[in-house]
Each structure stands twice: as structure tokens, then as C-alpha cells.
Amino acid sequence: MDDIYGSEWVVFISMMIQLILTPGTKVEESFNLQATHDLLYHGTNLSAYDHHEFPGVVPRTFAGPLALATKRRVRMDYRRIPY
């Protein structure tokens, strides 16, 4: 704990690098990320989707997360096939 100030700089610098490398994953993109997660892990169980608990005030399209989840689901299912 003697070098706490040095470790704070490491955390700060790593946060700044993350902000620079992934500018699209801010609040606007978190809705799409959550929708993709819901599609992948909850499937057709609509009552488990997160938007029931945290509804957004702006209507959003579901086409992007649906396309992404469909592509990813195929890869997830392919990896489960026993060889």
C-alpha cells in the first residue's frame, strides 16, 4: 500500500487507453450490447430480457443486435457439436 499513487496512475492510464480504443461502446451502444446479450442467453424467453426492468425512452431498432446475435449463435452452436 505504500505505492498507492503509482497504482492509481496505472488504473487511470488503462481507462484512458480503453476510452481511446473503444469509443463506440458508450451509453448509446450499451443498449445494443444488452439486446445482443439477451438474444444470445435468453433466446425466446422475452420475460427475462433486460428492457423490461430498464426501458429506454428512445425507441431503438432491434435489427443490428438480431443480426449480430444470429451470427454469433451459429458459431456458439457449432462449437457444441461433439466431434
N, C-alpha and C positions, 0 to 999 in steps of 0.2 A: 504493500500500500504506500510505500514511500514514493513511488514513481507514478502516482495517480494522474498528474498533469500530462505526462508523456502518453499515457494510455488514452486520455481524453482526446489528444490530437489525432491518434490513430483512428478513433471512432469518428471524429469529425471529418477527417480526410476520406475515410471509406464511404461515409454518407455522401460527400460531395462527388466522389467518383461514381457512385450509384446514380445520383441525380443527372450527371452528365451522360452516362452510358444508356440510361433508360428513361428518356424524357416522356415517353408516351404512356407510362404506367402511373399516371397521377390519378386524381379523383375521377376524371372523365372515363378513364379506361378501367377503373376498378369495377364498374358496373358490368362491363363486358367480361372481365375475368371471372367475376362471381357467377354470371349467367353460364359461362362455359363450364365452370366447376359444377354447377347444379345439373347441367345436362349430362356431364360425364359420370357423376357419382350418384345422382338421384334418379336419372333416367326419366321414366314416365310418372314417377311419384310427385305430382305437382304440389302436393301439400307440404313437402319437405323443402321446397325452393325458398331461397333466402328473401326474395322480393315480397313475400307475404309479411315478413317481420319488418323489413326496411324498404317500404315502397318509395320509388323515386318520384319526384314531382314532374319530371320531364318524360314524356313518352319516348321510349327507346326502341330501336329495331332489334329483332332477335335473329336476323339473318346471319350476321357475322359470327356470333357465338355458336349458332347452329352449324354453320359450315365448318368451323374450327373443331367443334366437339365431334362432329361426324367423322372427319378425317382422323382425329386422334383416337376415336373409339375403335375404328377399324384396326389401327396399329395395336391398341391395347388388347383387342380380342385375338389378333394374330399371335401375339406373344404368349397367350394362354393355351394355345393348341399344343398338346403333347407330341413330341417327335418320336 
